[in-house]
Amino acid sequence: MSFDVKKLKVNELKEELQRRGLDTKGLKADLVERLKAAQEADAQADASEQGEQEDVYGQDLQDNEDGEDVQESRTPQPPAEDEEEPIDDTLVTIDTYNCDLHFKVSRDRYSGYPLTIEGFAYLWAGARATHGVTKGRVCYEMKVNEEINVKHLPGSEPDPHVVRIGWSLNHCSTQLGEEPFSFGYGGTGKKSADCKFADFGEKFGENDVIGCYIDFDKGDEVEIGFSKNGVSLGVAFQTTKEALGYTYIHDLGMEDKIRGTKGPASKSECEILMMVGLPACGKTTWAMKHAATNPEMKYNILGTNAIMDKMKVMGLRRQKNYSGRWDVLIQQATQCLNRLIEIAARKRRNYILDQTNVYGSARRRKMRPFEGFQRKAIVICPTDEDFKERTLKQTNEQGKDVPDHAVLEMKANFTIPEACDFLEAVTFIELQRDEAENLLKQYNEEGRKAGPPPDKRFDNRQGGFRGRGGGSFQRYDSRDGSRGGYQNRSADGSSGYRGGERSSRYTSYVMFYLEYLYL
């Protein structure tokens, strides 16, 4: 996906150049020309190689592989880790580990900004401080330096620039104010906690300075207040910070600060769990429960459902209040996901890849960039009766309706992963391996008998089905060391993976956390 390089700001130009491994030095004109040249090179590559990505229904499309040598040459190589300058751990700064992947933290760790291209414009991006507090009267301030240009958003988009600031517990998500023990104040003049919104204070935006205060010295209660440009907005108190004697969090001694969860020291300490299963089988449910029951791991869930959760407006998912084309929004979410996966491979964190991942070669392709991580597959294979019930429930409750032909094609190609060079372990959550293999034989046969989608025909030259004027056909695939399955292949012999489209978002917030026994 292309974008207008000239409309990017200097920090965005440098971000794109750094992501491509290019020089980030020079004036804006130099950066623009350098990035335009890189875009032209990408366009030439796209012309000779058909891009491939997981579609909006979570169906894994496959690489065109004529042999293991070709497969290895086209599999993405592990990217270099993002280099982070060491910083004094006693300082209170923005935590590069406890922030969203699409939130860019400055080198000095005191400022940041979100990705601001294409579909990321709909996502909240949050960051947490390195330390929290448990006692005293403590405050910090945040200045909104700039409202980033998001003219590519539709005119109907409400409040295209919103910042939310506040406090939350260490184990809370970065979606400030949308769960218990998470308290936020937003630029629309709303306060929120546990996804309950109410009018508070006044609106704020570019160049405003917002103060955030917490008072533990009120007996059993803890009071939180805010100010705008030095004027108190109240909450539990109606006075100035000088009168109450708040201490800036940066000035606290180490004994009065609680260090947030620190990230892994090396890739070998990081874990990526790759979900494997058909749509609606229960992958997302398991992923969310596993992340919630293991808060110390701080799993980043990579999936379109997680992306949609970050597109909420006033705590509501956009299915309930979106006036534009839903299919377009879903496509943008998929593009954002591809980019986040690309970023994730460069960060030392723990991940859950919440996609179908039913194709053997797709699993190899997706896991190769995470070389050095502990890579594990989590197979969700319920009984056929349970699967049908869950599919119906998802359609009725969430409006998700994956086309039958897409599910049948995945059934025909579904293979069970094996421990191999890119997977250290495979875990079965419901049906265990023997039962799952028997059910998959049934699914493979069901998918084969159904044949290709109606717009495809048999091609004797290629040995499979292909569409008129392009398309794909099925080929048996066992590239990941599993027992095999049928693989999609481009009709013109082209393939390749070009995931990670450039994208954006429209809101951000800085969030510090608090941790105390009274809650």
SVG drawing of the C-alpha trace seen along z (x, -y; Angstrom):
<svg xmlns="http://www.w3.org/2000/svg" viewBox="-28 -28 51 69">
<polyline fill="none" stroke="black" stroke-width="0.4" points="0.0,0.0 1.4,-3.4 1.0,-6.7 1.9,-10.3 5.4,-10.8 5.2,-14.6 2.4,-14.7 4.5,-12.9 6.1,-14.9 9.8,-14.6 9.4,-12.1 7.2,-9.9 9.7,-10.0 12.4,-8.9 10.2,-6.2 9.6,-4.8 13.3,-5.1 14.4,-3.4 12.0,-0.6 13.5,0.1 17.0,-0.1 17.8,-3.3 19.7,-6.5 17.6,-8.9 19.9,-11.9 19.4,-15.0 16.8,-17.7 13.2,-16.9 13.7,-17.2 16.4,-14.6 14.3,-12.2 11.4,-12.6 13.5,-11.8 15.1,-8.8 11.7,-7.4 10.3,-8.0 13.1,-6.0 12.4,-3.1 8.7,-3.2 9.6,-3.0 11.7,0.0 8.8,1.6 6.5,0.9 8.9,2.7 9.0,5.7 5.3,5.7 5.0,5.8 7.0,9.0 5.7,10.7 2.1,11.0 1.7,9.9 0.1,12.3 -1.5,11.7 -4.1,13.2 -7.6,12.1 -10.3,10.5 -11.7,13.8 -8.4,15.0 -7.8,17.4 -4.1,18.1 -3.0,17.8 0.1,19.7 3.5,19.0 4.2,20.4 6.9,22.9 8.3,25.3 10.8,26.9 12.5,26.5 15.3,24.3 12.7,21.9 10.8,22.0 13.8,21.0 14.7,18.1 11.3,16.6 10.8,17.1 11.3,13.8 14.6,13.8 14.7,12.7 14.8,8.9 17.4,7.0 16.2,6.0 15.3,2.4 18.2,0.8 17.4,-0.9 19.9,-3.2 20.4,-2.2 18.8,-4.5 19.1,-5.1 16.5,-2.7 15.9,-5.0 14.4,-7.7 10.6,-7.8 10.2,-7.7 7.9,-6.2 8.4,-2.5 9.3,-1.1 8.2,2.4 4.8,1.4 3.5,-0.4 1.6,0.5 3.7,1.7 2.3,-1.2 3.4,-3.8 6.8,-5.3 8.8,-6.4 11.5,-9.1 15.1,-8.4 15.0,-10.4 11.9,-8.4 9.9,-11.5 7.7,-11.9 6.1,-9.7 3.7,-9.5 1.5,-6.9 1.8,-5.5 -0.1,-7.9 -0.7,-6.3 -3.8,-4.7 -5.8,-2.3 -3.8,-3.0 -5.8,-6.3 -8.6,-4.4 -6.5,-2.8 -5.8,-4.0 -2.1,-3.8 -1.1,-3.8 2.1,-4.0 2.8,-3.5 5.5,-4.9 8.4,-2.9 7.3,-3.4 4.2,-3.7 3.5,-4.9 1.7,-3.5 1.8,-6.4 1.9,-10.2 0.6,-12.9 2.1,-12.6 1.6,-14.3 2.9,-14.5 2.1,-16.6 1.7,-16.0 1.8,-18.5 0.0,-17.8 2.7,-18.9 0.9,-18.4 -2.2,-17.2 -1.0,-14.9 -2.4,-15.3 -5.1,-12.7 -6.8,-14.2 -7.2,-10.8 -9.9,-10.0 -13.5,-10.4 -15.3,-13.6 -17.8,-11.6 -15.1,-10.5 -15.9,-12.0 -13.2,-13.6 -10.2,-12.8 -7.7,-14.0 -8.1,-12.7 -5.6,-12.2 -6.5,-10.4 -4.3,-10.6 -4.6,-9.1 -3.6,-6.2 -4.1,-2.4 -2.8,0.7 0.3,2.4 -1.7,5.4 -4.2,3.3 -4.2,2.9 -3.1,-0.3 -6.8,-1.0 -7.0,-3.6 -10.3,-4.0 -12.0,-1.0 -11.6,1.6 -11.6,1.8 -8.8,-0.1 -8.1,-2.2 -8.9,-5.9 -8.7,-8.4 -9.5,-11.9 -9.9,-12.6 -9.6,-15.5 -13.4,-15.4 -14.1,-16.5 -15.0,-13.0 -13.7,-11.0 -13.8,-7.2 -13.3,-4.2 -14.4,-0.6 -15.7,-1.8 -18.2,-4.1 -18.0,-7.7 -19.2,-10.9 -18.7,-14.7 -15.8,-16.2 -13.7,-19.3 -13.4,-20.7 -12.0,-19.7 -8.2,-20.0 -5.9,-19.6 -2.8,-20.9 -0.4,-22.9 -2.5,-22.2 -0.7,-21.0 -2.7,-18.5 -1.7,-17.8 -2.6,-14.4 -2.7,-14.1 -3.1,-11.2 -3.5,-11.5 -3.0,-8.4 -3.2,-10.4 -7.0,-10.5 -7.4,-7.6 -8.7,-4.5 -9.6,-6.5 -7.4,-7.5 -8.3,-10.6 -7.4,-11.4 -7.6,-14.9 -6.6,-16.8 -5.7,-20.3 -5.5,-22.1 -2.8,-24.7 -2.3,-25.1 -6.0,-25.5 -7.5,-22.7 -10.4,-20.8 -11.2,-19.2 -12.6,-15.7 -12.3,-15.1 -10.6,-18.4 -11.0,-22.0 -7.6,-23.5 -4.2,-23.9 -1.4,-21.4 0.8,-23.9 -1.7,-24.0 -1.9,-20.2 1.9,-19.8 2.1,-17.2 5.5,-15.9 6.4,-15.3 6.9,-11.6 10.4,-12.3 11.5,-13.7 10.5,-10.7 13.2,-8.5 13.5,-4.9 11.9,-3.7 8.7,-5.5 8.5,-4.3 7.3,-0.9 9.1,0.4 6.7,1.7 7.2,5.1 10.6,5.2 10.9,6.7 12.9,9.9 16.6,9.4 17.0,11.4 15.0,13.1 15.6,16.5 13.4,15.3 10.6,14.2 7.7,16.5 5.4,16.4 2.3,18.7 0.8,19.3 -2.8,20.2 -3.9,22.9 -7.6,23.5 -10.5,22.8 -12.5,19.5 -14.8,19.5 -13.2,22.5 -12.3,20.6 -8.8,19.3 -9.5,15.7 -11.3,16.9 -8.4,19.0 -5.8,16.3 -7.6,13.7 -8.1,16.1 -4.4,17.2 -3.2,13.6 -5.5,12.7 -4.3,15.6 -0.7,14.9 -0.4,11.1 3.3,11.3 3.9,12.3 2.2,9.2 1.3,11.0 0.6,8.8 -2.2,10.4 -1.7,10.1 -5.0,10.5 -7.8,8.6 -10.0,8.9 -7.4,7.2 -7.1,4.5 -10.8,3.8 -10.8,3.5 -8.3,0.6 -10.7,-1.1 -13.4,-1.7 -15.3,-4.9 -16.5,-5.8 -15.8,-2.2 -18.0,-0.7 -16.7,1.4 -17.3,-0.1 -19.7,2.6 -22.3,0.8 -21.6,-2.8 -19.7,-2.8 -21.4,-4.6 -18.8,-3.8 -18.2,-0.7 -17.5,2.1 -15.6,4.2 -13.2,1.4 -12.5,0.9 -11.9,4.7 -9.4,4.5 -7.6,1.7 -7.5,3.6 -5.9,6.5 -3.2,4.2 -2.5,2.8 -2.1,6.3 0.5,7.2 2.5,4.1 2.3,4.9 3.6,8.4 6.5,6.9 7.2,4.6 6.7,7.4 9.6,9.5 12.0,6.6 10.8,6.2 11.7,8.4 8.2,9.2 5.7,12.1 3.1,12.6 0.0,14.6 -0.5,14.8 -4.3,15.0 -4.9,16.1 -6.1,19.4 -2.6,20.6 -4.0,23.8 -1.5,24.0 1.9,25.6 3.9,23.2 2.2,20.1 3.3,21.3 6.9,21.6 6.7,18.1 5.2,16.4 7.5,18.0 10.8,17.5 11.1,13.8 10.7,14.8 13.8,16.9 15.5,16.9 12.1,16.7 10.5,19.7 8.0,20.6 5.1,22.8 1.9,23.8 -1.5,23.9 -4.0,26.1 -7.7,25.5 -9.7,28.3 -13.1,28.8 -15.5,31.6 -17.4,31.0 -20.6,30.5 -19.0,27.9 -17.4,26.2 -20.8,25.8 -22.3,24.4 -19.5,21.8 -19.8,20.8 -23.5,20.1 -23.0,18.3 -20.3,16.0 -22.5,15.2 -25.5,14.3 -23.6,12.4 -20.8,10.7 -22.1,10.6 -19.1,12.5 -20.1,14.7 -17.2,16.4 -18.2,17.6 -18.7,21.4 -16.3,21.7 -13.5,20.0 -14.1,22.4 -14.1,25.4 -10.9,24.3 -9.3,24.1 -10.6,27.5 -9.1,29.0 -5.7,27.5 -5.7,27.8 -2.7,29.7 -1.6,30.4 1.7,28.8 4.6,30.8 7.6,29.8 10.3,28.8 13.1,26.3 10.7,23.3 8.4,24.8 9.7,26.0 6.5,27.4 2.9,28.1 0.0,28.1 -3.5,29.4 -6.2,27.6 -9.4,29.6 -9.2,32.7 -5.8,34.2 -3.5,35.2 -5.0,38.6 -8.6,37.4 -7.7,34.2 -6.0,36.0 -9.1,38.2 -11.3,35.2 -9.0,33.4 -9.0,36.3 -12.8,35.9 -12.4,32.1 -9.7,32.6 -12.0,34.9 -15.0,32.6 -13.0,29.7 -11.7,31.7 -15.1,32.9 -16.5,29.4 -13.8,28.4 -12.7,24.8 -14.9,21.7 -17.4,21.3 -15.2,18.9 -12.4,21.3 -11.8,24.1 -9.5,27.0 -6.2,26.3 -4.4,29.4 -1.2,27.5 -0.8,26.5 -2.4,29.6 -5.1,27.9 -7.9,25.3 -7.3,21.7 -9.5,18.7 -10.2,17.0 -7.6,14.2 -5.7,15.2 -6.6,16.8 -5.3,19.8 -5.4,23.6 -4.8,26.2 -1.7,28.2 -0.7,30.7 1.6,29.0 3.7,30.5 6.4,28.0 6.4,27.5 7.1,31.1 3.5,31.9 1.4,34.7 0.5,32.5 -2.4,30.7 -3.5,28.8 -1.8,25.5 -3.0,22.5 -0.8,21.5 -1.0,18.5 -2.1,19.3 0.6,17.3 3.3,18.9 4.0,15.9 3.9,15.6 5.6,14.0 4.7,12.2 4.7,8.4 2.9,7.9 3.2,4.9 1.3,2.1 2.0,-1.4 -0.9,-2.6 -2.0,-5.2 -4.3,-6.2 -5.9,-9.3 -5.5,-9.2 -2.9,-8.6 -2.5,-9.0 0.2,-8.8 -0.7,-6.6 1.0,-6.1 0.0,-3.4 -0.7,-3.0 -0.7,0.0 -2.0,0.2 -3.7,2.7 -6.8,0.7 -8.1,1.6"/>
</svg>
